[in-house]
Amino acid sequence: MTQRPRAVTVLGATGSIGSSTLDVIARHPDRYRVHALTAHRSRETLLAQCRVHAPALAVLDHEEDAAWLRERLRQAGLATEVRAGAEALVEVSEAPEVEVVMAAIVGAAGLLPTLAAVRAGKRVLLANKEALVMSGALFMDAVGRAGATLLPIDSEHNAIYQCLPVEHRGGLARHGVTQLLLTASGGPFRGWSPRALAEVTPEQACAHPNWSMGRKISVDSATLMNKGLELIEACWLFDARPDQIQVVVHPQSVIHSMAAYSDGSVLAQLGNPDMRTPIAYGLAWPERIEAGVEALDLFAVSRLDFEAPDEAAFPCLRLAREAMADGGTAPAVLNAANEVAVAAFLDGTLGFAGIPELVARVRERCPVEPAGELEGILAADARARREAREWLSRR
Ligand SMILES: NC(=O)c1ccc[n+]([C@@H]2O[C@H](COP(=O)([O-])OP(=O)(O)OC[C@H]3O[C@@H](n4cnc5c(N)ncnc54)[C@H](OP(=O)(O)O)[C@@H]3O)[C@@H](O)[C@H]2O)c1
């Protein structure tokens, strides 16, 4: 019996992950159809995507962009309905006809629609790590209550997911897992001195040696905050304590992460650094589908290197570990301060070394509160942003 294609909403369709998702979907029209595509301001890119994928709905943040897109789609004879604003993001995430939601908005803006998809019991492909970092316990509780299927898209977490038993809830030790080995490329500034790091420009920070990504995650990779956010993400996804996760710098980005077992086995997932692999895995799980990714040529790779991260030169990893240990709203504060710091770095008003400094100052100024309710998490996020902007304006 042939199955009808599954309806997919792609949140953050115009970004790096969103575009890769549409590339995989286009390879399998028998399996997937696009229900909704969303973007913040990139209306031209969204128009081009609507022409190819003919979604039922498209969402932009501002009404003027939505009006522009509506008119272009009408001229092109396309029936896509165009909506604007945060509520529309939630609606296309929880719509009854949607089976799969790709959560690929960058930053805290993705929290509400991603949570809506979880609460509606969808298959949620989680790229938007900031949503889970902010709301960890509440998010995972919602996954359990709604019976949502949560599949990690971050290549490291996707790799660990592939290396763990299918049913891995209830603590790693129950399944004989002793450690998760979270690999990191080390970013473009691996081995640089603090003096050289102080001079780093946004262009240098966004030129990642192995991965092509959006600007915010590129900067996070350069400061190692990305690895810190991933450490927090891994704790929630795999029921792990921070001390059960070891960050391993592996400059080739061929091993995407590993799980170590009590019998001495270490399982690893390898592949070329191409996000279409974890995206295809998430879309098709538990099946496997073609992703357009070249086969790994180990002779071309030839060697795999490993080293410890330099936490003195890159303090963001430590700051993230401390936020996870403090619990409650601490990770939401860390994340919000980092978002403001990265935006300031990208617009040239904060130096590279100022990013961890700003995050540390905001953490000192924001008390840790319980994070059981969404309102408390959003309030902590808002306060941290205020404190961060004040600190920036006082310098
Ligand atoms: N890229 C990767 O290889 C990679 C790997 C692992 C995890 N991730 C995670 O995946 C997420 C997306 O990363 P990315 O690299 O794809 O980012 P990106 O290229 O910057 O794309 C971000 C997407 O989110 C949209 N967006 C931005 N701000 C928004 C807002 N306030 N409201 C609604 N939509 C908004 C953007 O729309 P516009 O285009 O209109 O701005 C765009 O569609 C991040 O959480 C990142 O950490 C990415």
The ligand as a MOL file (V3000), in Angstrom:
LIG
                    3D

  0  0  0     0  0            999 V3000
M  V30 BEGIN CTAB
M  V30 COUNTS 48 52 0 0 0
M  V30 BEGIN ATOM
M  V30 1 N 23.4450 25.6100 10.6570 0
M  V30 2 C 23.8260 24.5020 11.2260 0
M  V30 3 O 24.6520 23.7480 10.6700 0
M  V30 4 C 23.2770 24.0850 12.5580 0
M  V30 5 C 23.7280 22.9020 13.1390 0
M  V30 6 C 23.1800 22.4980 14.3540 0
M  V30 7 C 22.2130 23.2660 14.9910 0
M  V30 8 N 21.8010 24.4250 14.3970 0 CHG=1
M  V30 9 C 20.7810 25.2330 15.1020 0
M  V30 10 O 19.6840 25.4210 14.2190 0
M  V30 11 C 19.0870 26.7030 14.4390 0
M  V30 12 C 19.1020 27.4550 13.1100 0
M  V30 13 O 20.4430 27.6650 12.7180 0
M  V30 14 P 20.8150 28.1980 11.2590 0
M  V30 15 O 22.2820 28.0770 11.1440 0
M  V30 16 O 19.9410 27.5180 10.2410 0 CHG=-1
M  V30 17 O 20.4100 29.7390 11.4250 0
M  V30 18 P 20.1540 30.8240 10.2640 0
M  V30 19 O 20.7830 30.3860 8.9990 0
M  V30 20 O 20.5140 32.1250 10.8430 0
M  V30 21 O 18.5510 30.7450 10.0640 0
M  V30 22 C 17.6870 31.1150 11.0840 0
M  V30 23 C 16.2410 31.0230 10.6440 0
M  V30 24 O 15.4050 31.5120 11.7010 0
M  V30 25 C 14.6530 32.6460 11.2110 0
M  V30 26 N 14.5330 33.6220 12.2960 0
M  V30 27 C 15.5350 34.3720 12.8240 0
M  V30 28 N 15.0470 35.1660 13.8020 0
M  V30 29 C 13.7260 34.9310 13.8770 0
M  V30 30 C 12.6720 35.4800 14.6560 0
M  V30 31 N 12.8900 36.4430 15.5850 0
M  V30 32 N 11.4110 35.0100 14.4580 0
M  V30 33 C 11.1710 34.0530 13.5390 0
M  V30 34 N 12.1350 33.4930 12.7630 0
M  V30 35 C 13.3930 33.9260 12.9350 0
M  V30 36 C 15.4490 33.1850 10.0420 0
M  V30 37 O 14.6410 33.9610 9.1680 0
M  V30 38 P 15.3360 35.0910 8.2090 0
M  V30 39 O 16.0760 34.3320 7.1500 0
M  V30 40 O 14.1860 35.8520 7.6780 0
M  V30 41 O 16.2540 35.8870 9.1040 0
M  V30 42 C 15.9270 31.8750 9.4090 0
M  V30 43 O 14.8960 31.2870 8.6810 0
M  V30 44 C 19.9360 27.3720 15.5330 0
M  V30 45 O 19.3230 27.1830 16.7780 0
M  V30 46 C 21.2580 26.6260 15.4770 0
M  V30 47 O 21.9170 26.6040 16.7290 0
M  V30 48 C 22.3120 24.8430 13.2040 0
M  V30 END ATOM
M  V30 BEGIN BOND
M  V30 1 1 1 2
M  V30 2 2 2 3
M  V30 3 1 2 4
M  V30 4 1 4 5
M  V30 5 2 4 48
M  V30 6 2 5 6
M  V30 7 1 6 7
M  V30 8 2 7 8
M  V30 9 1 8 9
M  V30 10 1 8 48
M  V30 11 1 9 10
M  V30 12 1 9 46
M  V30 13 1 10 11
M  V30 14 1 11 12
M  V30 15 1 11 44
M  V30 16 1 12 13
M  V30 17 1 13 14
M  V30 18 2 14 15
M  V30 19 1 14 16
M  V30 20 1 14 17
M  V30 21 1 17 18
M  V30 22 2 18 19
M  V30 23 1 18 20
M  V30 24 1 18 21
M  V30 25 1 21 22
M  V30 26 1 22 23
M  V30 27 1 23 24
M  V30 28 1 23 42
M  V30 29 1 24 25
M  V30 30 1 25 26
M  V30 31 1 25 36
M  V30 32 1 26 27
M  V30 33 1 26 35
M  V30 34 2 27 28
M  V30 35 1 28 29
M  V30 36 1 29 30
M  V30 37 2 29 35
M  V30 38 1 30 31
M  V30 39 2 30 32
M  V30 40 1 32 33
M  V30 41 2 33 34
M  V30 42 1 34 35
M  V30 43 1 36 37
M  V30 44 1 36 42
M  V30 45 1 37 38
M  V30 46 2 38 39
M  V30 47 1 38 40
M  V30 48 1 38 41
M  V30 49 1 42 43
M  V30 50 1 44 45
M  V30 51 1 44 46
M  V30 52 1 46 47
M  V30 END BOND
M  V30 END CTAB
M  END
